[in-house]
Amino acid sequence: MKNAAPRRFTPSAFLLALVLMGGLLGCEGVLQRGMLGSAYVSTARPDIAIEAKNMPLMTAGRGSASLIWSDMLGGLPIQMWLAVYGEGGLAPMAIAAQAAVPQGWYWDSITRHFQSVDEAVEVFGGVGYQACTYIVDPARDPFSGLMTTVKPDGSPQLWMARYFAARFNFNDDKIIMEYREPLPDGVESLSALPLGYGDLLAGFEQRAREAFVVSVAPQNLAGLNTGYIQGILWQYMGQNFLGTASKYDIYNLN
């Protein structure tokens, strides 16, 4: 929650803040992120390893996005790590991502996707992730180049997704996991399923829950790959997948 009025720091409090900041910057050298085999790992903020079960790694690495719905000229720059798993086509897809806002910004509270269902909290690695299920239209989706987007008759191939997200490091970083499967023919809305599809969501969400392995990063990072990801349509990487961010209040230090 934002402060209603500017906060004043005493000189001693300001000095302490500088010391703490210096300590944090001194620890920056131990931070490592990248791909270790088929797992994305980060040694801090948070200390985490994420991997999809029984799914091949399609593409992975670092990249950058821009949140255009901000007051930053050209959009708010977002540093990202991504790992995408699956076999392409109509095979299930899993996505693991870490996204960081620049200094002075923070990730807002995580909101559900438009017309999503089954909002809940799912636990991975002892951490609660906010979750929801929604329909993906690949027309403006950053991952559309890695999956089938058009049916044989020329109509859009929609997908259903289970989305998990949690914020870390005082809301500077966000971990996102998403599991996708093609939307079955005849299903147009997840809130009003056709007759015979009563178990569709429960089964899908169970597979999504079991799709990821989340643990702490291993101590031995020999072979860590820090290259750039390929195949992502970055012009479509925005708030629909990442969420929204806000700027911190400016504190009065006088």
N, C-alpha and C positions, 0 to 999 in steps of 0.2 A: 504494500500500500504506500502511495506517495505521501510525503510529509505535507501538512497543511501550511507550514511556515518554514522559512530557511532555518537551518540548524547552525548554531555558533559553536566554534571550537575554541577552547582555551589554548594558549601557547604550548602548555605541556601536553595536551591531548594531540595537538597538531604534530609535535615532535615525536610522540609515540606512534602516530600514524605513519610518519616518514620512516621510522625504524622498522615497523612491521612491513611496510612496502618494500624496503630494501631487502628484508629477509626473504620475502616472496620472490623478488627478482633474483636473488641469489640461488634460489631453488629451481629457477627456470631451466637451468642446464640439465637437470635430471629428467625433464619431461620428454618423453619419446612417444610418437604416434606413427602408426603405419600398419601394414599387413604382414602378419607372421604366418606364412602358409596361407590358409584360407580364412584366417581369423583376423578381424580388426582389433588392434590393441592400443590402449592408451595407458601410460604409466602414472598419470595423475589427471585430476579434474575431469572425469573421475578415473580411478584405477580400475580398468575394465577390459575384458576380452569378450567379443561377440562373434558368434559363428552360427551359420545355418546348418541344421542337421540333414545329412543325407542328400544334400543339394550341391552341385558343382558351382564353383565360383565363376561367374560370367565376366565381371570386370570390377576393378577396385582401385582406390587411390585417393589422392587429395584433389580438391578443386575449389572454386569460389563461385558464390551466387550473389544476387543483388535483390534485396527486398525493396521493391519500388514503392510500396505503400508506407513510406516514411518521409520525414521532411528533409532528408539528405539529398542533395543534388546528385542525380544519377542513381539514387537508391542506396540503401544501407549495405555495405559490403559484409558478406558472411563467409567465413572460412569453414570449409567442410572436409570431412573424410567420409567416403562412401564405399560400401561393399554390396554388390548385387549378385544374388545366387539364383540359379535355375538353368534350364536347358533352352530357353527361348520358345518362340512359337506360342502354343497354348499350354505349356507346362507351368506348374506353379512357380511363383517368383517370391523371393525374400529379399528385403532391403534392410541394411543396417547403416546408420548414419550418425555422425557427431557434427554438430554445427555450433559455431562460436560467434557471438556478437563482438563488435569492437568496444574498446574501453569507453565507459560512459553510457552504455546501453545495457539492457537486460531483457531476457525473454519474458513475455507476459505469461500469466497463468494459461495453461493449456486448454484450449477450447475444442469442442467437438466439431467434426466436419459437417458441412451442410447436409441435411437430411440423413444423418447417420443414426444408427440404432445401437442398442446394447452398450451404452456407456458404462464403464466399470473401472476398477483398479485391478491390474494384474501384477503379480510379483515375480520379478526376475532378479536373481542374485541378491535376494533380501531387500530389494528396493521396489516400491510401488510405482508402477507406470500407469498413467491414465490411458484408457483404451476406448475405442469405438470401432464400429463396422460401417463401411460406406461403399458406395459405388464409384468406381473410377472411370471417367470418360477420358480415353487416351488422346483426344483431340489436342489438348494443351497440357500434356503430362510429360515431365522430364525423363521418364523411363520408357516412353512409347517406342523408342528405337530398338528396344530389347525384347519386345513382345509383339504378338499378333494384335493388330489394331482394327482390321477390317475383315468382315465375314465374306464368304464366297459370293454372296449376293450384293456386296458393296456396302452394306449397312455397317455401322460402327460395332466393333467387338468390345463390349463393356466388360469390366473386371470388378470383382468384389474384393475389398481389402479390409484387413484388421490392422488398426493403427495403434501403436504403443509409443508413449513419449514420457520422458522425465527430465527435469532440470537439475543441474549440478553447479557447483562452484559459484554459489551466490547468484544463481540464475544467469551466469555468463555462458554456460554451455548447455546444450540439449542433446540427449540421446534419443534417436527415433528408430524404431523397428517397425517394419510393415510386411505383412504376408498377403499375397494375392493369388487368386484363382479366377479363371474365366467365369463370368456371370452366366448361369445356365439359361438356355433358351426358354422363353416364356416368363421369365422373371423381370419385371420392370421396376419394382419398388421393394426394398427390404422391410418396409413397415406394413406391407399388405401382400403377403406371399400367396401365390396361387395354391389351389387345392393340391395336396400331394407333396408340398415342399415344407411341411411343418418342422422337419428336423434339419433343414438346410443350414440355418445359422448356427445351431448348436454344434453340429459336426465340423463346420468350417472353422468356427472359433476355437474348437479344441485342437484342430490341426495347426492353426496359427500359434496357439499357446505352446505347442510342442515343437514348433519349427526352429526355435532359437536356443542356443546354449550361451548363457551369460555367466561369467566368472571374473576373477581378478586377473590382471595381466601377469604372465609368467615372468620370472626373474631373468631368465636367459633369453635375450632378444637378438641373438645371433641370426642373421639373415633377414632382419626387418627391412621391408620394402617400403620406400617413401615416395614412390612415383606418382604420376597423375592419372586419374581415371579417364577412360575413354567411353564414348557412346552415350553420354548424358546430354540431353537438350537443355542447356543451362538457361536459355531464355524463358523457359517455363518453370524453373525452380523458384517458387515463390511461397507466399504465405499459406497456400493450400496444403503444401507438404511441411513447410518449416514452422508455420505459426507466425505470430506477430511479436514485435519487439518495441520497447519504449525507452525513452531517454531518462536518465536519472535527473532528479532535481539538482540545481546548482546550489552548493552550500556556500554560505557567507563565512569566510575565514578571518574577517577583520575583528 
